[in-house]
Amino acid sequence: MIKRLAAGAAVLALATGLSACIIVSSDGGSRTVVAGDNAVMASPSYVSLYTDAVADTKRPAEEVARDPLRHPAEILAFAQLAPGDKVADIRPGAGYFTRLFSDVVGPTGRVYAFVPERTMARENAGADALAAAYSNVTRVNGLLDSMTYAEPLDMIFMSQEYHDFHIPGFNTDVAKMNAAVFAALKPGGRYILIDHEAAPGTGISAVQTLHRIEGDYLKREVEAAGFVYEGESTAVANPADDHSLNVFDEKIRGKTDQFVYRFRKPG
């Protein structure tokens, strides 16, 4: 009951425009709060769906313990997830977000747990476990820069993964990856990206050393694929992070400054 009330409070704050419903434009590395219609992230009718997803007793305890740092209710609202949505979770890992997506999209929706061919030997088992536990989850393998799905999607989601795809070992053409995401989405579909912020002006120079990427650099790459940038949530931002440490450093691990961007395919 306590967990359910806490989740409900977090989502209710969103519905009333008090929490991560802040849209931020980024210009030269600075962040400016912008007021406007985009501040309303989620239909009030979905508040209970987000509350129930976060409070789902099937969620592993170790994932629930991370909620205060990952703010799942705010992320669901910012992503504008709705019942019936068809979504892809890129490299779902243990399934933190996959489980939440499954609960929200419901029996008429579908969650594709996309595991890249490069990492499927060690990650397919986790995706298969998710598919076994949730009837609306399907594991998909493929190349990142030519990903395809069985149907047009409403949303493609990456959390703390985009920077990795710039590392040479992934052998991924990121421009082609973004083009494949664009092609896989329905007109009006959303591309949601969460990643660790790098220092202004660093671009992709720290993707392998610090596992960080400059938000403005990522934004330009995604817009070059034809997406329209809609805004940023500050749900997982941390102004105390000076962007100098590797994200796995115990001094900052789990508490990095992260951006959450929403892009939309026109149409």
NUFI-579924 format. One line per field, with one value per residue (C-alpha): residue in three letters; z, x, y. Coordinates in Angstrom, 2 decimals, padded with zeros to 5 digits. Layout:
residues N
residu = c(ALA/...)
w = c(Z/...)
u = c(X/...)
v = c(Y/...)
END
This chain:
residues 267
residu = c(MET/ILE/LYS/ARG/LEU/ALA/ALA/GLY/ALA/ALA/VAL/LEU/ALA/LEU/ALA/THR/GLY/LEU/SER/ALA/CYS/ILE/ILE/VAL/SER/SER/ASP/GLY/GLY/SER/ARG/THR/VAL/VAL/ALA/GLY/ASP/ASN/ALA/VAL/MET/ALA/SER/PRO/SER/TYR/VAL/SER/LEU/TYR/THR/ASP/ALA/VAL/ALA/ASP/THR/LYS/ARG/PRO/ALA/GLU/GLU/VAL/ALA/ARG/ASP/PRO/LEU/ARG/HIS/PRO/ALA/GLU/ILE/LEU/ALA/PHE/ALA/GLN/LEU/ALA/PRO/GLY/ASP/LYS/VAL/ALA/ASP/ILE/ARG/PRO/GLY/ALA/GLY/TYR/PHE/THR/ARG/LEU/PHE/SER/ASP/VAL/VAL/GLY/PRO/THR/GLY/ARG/VAL/TYR/ALA/PHE/VAL/PRO/GLU/ARG/THR/MET/ALA/ARG/GLU/ASN/ALA/GLY/ALA/ASP/ALA/LEU/ALA/ALA/ALA/TYR/SER/ASN/VAL/THR/ARG/VAL/ASN/GLY/LEU/LEU/ASP/SER/MET/THR/TYR/ALA/GLU/PRO/LEU/ASP/MET/ILE/PHE/MET/SER/GLN/GLU/TYR/HIS/ASP/PHE/HIS/ILE/PRO/GLY/PHE/ASN/THR/ASP/VAL/ALA/LYS/MET/ASN/ALA/ALA/VAL/PHE/ALA/ALA/LEU/LYS/PRO/GLY/GLY/ARG/TYR/ILE/LEU/ILE/ASP/HIS/GLU/ALA/ALA/PRO/GLY/THR/GLY/ILE/SER/ALA/VAL/GLN/THR/LEU/HIS/ARG/ILE/GLU/GLY/ASP/TYR/LEU/LYS/ARG/GLU/VAL/GLU/ALA/ALA/GLY/PHE/VAL/TYR/GLU/GLY/GLU/SER/THR/ALA/VAL/ALA/ASN/PRO/ALA/ASP/ASP/HIS/SER/LEU/ASN/VAL/PHE/ASP/GLU/LYS/ILE/ARG/GLY/LYS/THR/ASP/GLN/PHE/VAL/TYR/ARG/PHE/ARG/LYS/PRO/GLY)
w = c(000.00/000.86/-002.46/-004.35/-002.59/-003.34/-007.00/-007.14/-005.61/-008.18/-011.11/-009.67/-009.48/-013.19/-013.99/-012.24/-013.90/-010.80/-011.48/-014.67/-016.83/-017.35/-020.91/-021.37/-024.50/-024.84/-026.51/-026.46/-023.43/-021.28/-020.21/-020.17/-018.79/-021.34/-020.41/-022.91/-024.04/-024.10/-020.31/-020.20/-020.70/-020.01/-020.22/-016.70/-017.67/-017.73/-014.27/-012.68/-015.34/-014.49/-010.77/-011.21/-013.40/-010.83/-007.99/-009.81/-007.32/-010.15/-010.38/-008.84/-005.51/-006.83/-009.55/-007.17/-005.02/-007.95/-008.45/-006.37/-008.76/-012.02/-011.48/-013.60/-013.24/-014.58/-017.47/-018.44/-018.46/-020.43/-022.99/-023.33/-023.19/-023.77/-023.84/-027.16/-028.03/-029.97/-028.61/-028.83/-025.84/-027.20/-025.19/-022.37/-020.08/-016.97/-018.13/-015.83/-018.39/-020.40/-017.44/-016.96/-020.67/-020.73/-017.93/-019.51/-023.13/-021.96/-023.90/-027.08/-027.09/-027.81/-026.42/-028.61/-026.54/-029.16/-028.58/-031.08/-032.84/-031.35/-027.79/-028.24/-026.99/-023.48/-023.64/-025.41/-022.27/-020.36/-023.17/-023.41/-019.68/-020.10/-022.99/-020.89/-017.99/-020.04/-022.89/-024.79/-024.88/-027.90/-028.26/-031.52/-032.80/-035.55/-036.54/-034.89/-038.12/-040.00/-037.27/-038.40/-036.65/-037.54/-037.45/-037.36/-033.86/-031.67/-029.68/-029.68/-026.38/-025.40/-021.84/-021.30/-024.55/-027.35/-026.39/-026.59/-030.23/-031.04/-029.58/-032.48/-031.04/-031.70/-035.42/-035.80/-038.18/-035.85/-038.69/-040.28/-036.90/-036.47/-040.03/-039.21/-036.08/-038.17/-040.71/-037.99/-036.38/-037.43/-038.49/-035.17/-033.39/-030.50/-030.08/-026.37/-025.38/-021.90/-021.54/-019.37/-020.05/-021.06/-020.69/-023.21/-026.42/-025.91/-028.50/-028.63/-027.42/-024.00/-025.11/-024.41/-021.66/-019.50/-021.15/-021.64/-024.66/-025.05/-025.23/-027.86/-030.10/-029.80/-030.54/-033.77/-034.89/-034.28/-035.92/-038.98/-039.43/-039.82/-036.23/-034.53/-031.04/-028.61/-025.28/-022.26/-018.86/-015.87/-013.95/-013.79/-014.04/-011.40/-011.44/-008.86/-011.45/-013.10/-015.99/-015.29/-013.88/-015.60/-015.00/-013.30/-010.74/-007.32/-006.52/-009.19/-010.26/-010.35/-009.75/-013.01/-014.69/-017.37/-020.10/-021.29/-024.78/-026.74/-030.53/-032.88/-036.44/-038.37/-039.68)
u = c(000.00/002.81/004.53/001.27/000.64/004.15/003.80/000.43/001.84/004.64/002.28/-000.27/002.47/003.00/-000.66/-000.78/002.38/004.57/007.39/009.03/006.51/009.18/010.28/013.80/015.40/019.14/021.34/025.10/025.09/022.82/019.34/016.40/012.96/010.26/006.60/003.99/001.45/004.09/004.24/001.27/002.91/000.23/-003.51/-004.98/-006.86/-003.53/-002.37/-003.75/-002.06/001.33/000.60/-000.35/002.67/005.11/003.29/003.10/004.15/005.74/008.54/011.78/012.72/016.09/014.36/011.86/014.80/016.12/012.88/013.90/016.81/015.10/011.71/009.74/006.34/007.73/009.43/006.23/004.31/006.96/007.02/003.23/002.79/-000.78/-002.80/-002.51/000.86/003.35/006.82/010.43/012.77/016.34/018.66/016.16/018.72/017.01/013.75/013.35/011.38/010.08/007.97/006.53/005.77/004.06/001.70/000.76/000.25/-001.86/-003.25/-003.87/-000.32/003.03/006.55/009.45/012.55/015.21/018.55/021.31/022.96/026.32/025.12/022.43/024.58/024.49/021.26/018.73/018.11/017.01/014.71/013.25/012.54/010.63/008.64/007.81/006.58/004.63/002.42/002.67/006.50/008.36/012.12/013.58/017.16/018.73/021.31/020.93/021.41/018.78/016.29/012.81/009.65/006.54/004.37/004.74/005.58/004.27/007.49/011.13/012.95/016.63/017.83/021.56/022.36/022.71/026.25/027.42/026.45/029.13/031.80/033.66/033.19/029.45/030.16/027.07/026.45/024.49/023.09/021.71/020.40/018.45/017.14/016.00/014.23/012.53/011.37/010.08/007.84/004.35/003.86/003.66/005.65/007.98/011.70/012.62/016.28/017.80/021.56/024.40/025.25/028.81/030.47/029.49/031.48/032.71/030.39/031.08/034.68/033.77/031.47/034.08/036.15/033.32/030.25/028.76/027.50/026.82/023.07/023.23/025.36/022.86/020.02/021.63/022.19/018.58/017.18/019.35/017.31/014.13/012.86/011.38/012.70/009.82/011.52/013.34/012.33/014.51/013.32/016.81/018.93/021.60/023.20/025.76/027.37/030.25/030.40/034.04/033.65/033.07/029.43/030.55/032.65/031.12/031.15/028.50/027.11/023.32/023.33/024.69/023.24/020.97/018.89/015.57/014.64/011.46/011.56/008.64/008.37/006.37/002.97)
v = c(000.00/002.43/001.75/002.29/005.60/006.78/005.89/007.58/010.75/010.87/010.50/012.88/015.51/014.97/015.28/018.64/019.90/019.91/017.44/016.23/018.07/020.72/021.16/022.40/023.72/023.31/025.86/025.66/023.40/025.57/024.53/026.90/026.15/026.81/027.15/026.10/023.55/020.82/020.98/018.60/015.22/012.66/012.33/012.35/009.18/007.31/008.36/005.20/003.07/004.53/004.16/000.52/-000.24/001.14/-000.63/-004.00/-006.70/-008.72/-006.17/-007.49/-005.94/-004.81/-002.82/-001.25/-000.17/001.88/003.80/006.84/007.39/006.39/008.09/005.60/007.28/010.54/008.76/006.93/010.19/012.06/009.24/009.64/005.86/004.71/001.48/-000.31/001.24/-000.83/-000.06/-001.23/-001.24/-001.28/-003.54/-004.10/-005.73/-007.05/-005.47/-002.46/-000.47/-003.43/-004.57/-001.09/-000.72/-004.11/-003.16/000.19/-000.89/-003.82/-006.76/-004.77/-003.41/-005.01/-004.51/-005.62/-006.37/-005.60/-007.31/-006.41/-009.32/-008.30/-008.91/-011.55/-014.44/-012.99/-010.94/-013.17/-015.21/-012.12/-011.02/-014.52/-014.51/-011.25/-012.70/-015.76/-013.62/-011.07/-012.27/-008.97/-008.95/-010.34/-010.69/-009.35/-009.65/-007.61/-005.06/-001.69/000.21/-001.83/-002.74/-003.72/-004.87/-006.83/-003.70/000.10/001.34/004.14/004.51/003.42/003.78/003.72/004.20/004.76/002.94/005.49/006.53/002.89/002.66/005.23/002.93/001.28/-002.19/-001.99/-001.59/000.59/003.46/005.72/007.83/004.66/003.52/006.74/006.40/002.84/004.10/006.77/004.18/001.81/004.42/005.41/009.04/010.88/008.15/009.03/008.40/008.58/008.78/008.78/009.07/010.31/013.95/014.88/018.26/020.93/020.73/017.15/015.62/011.87/012.03/010.55/007.71/005.02/006.62/008.00/006.43/009.88/011.81/015.51/016.01/018.73/016.51/013.66/016.06/017.21/013.63/012.63/015.75/015.01/011.82/013.89/013.90/016.93/017.63/018.22/018.71/017.37/016.03/016.88/013.80/012.26/015.39/016.02/019.48/018.30/016.00/017.90/015.36/014.49/010.95/007.63/006.71/003.47/005.35/004.62/008.33/008.98/005.60/005.69/009.44/010.85/013.91/012.42/014.01/012.60/013.74/013.20/013.37/012.85/011.61/014.21/013.25)
END
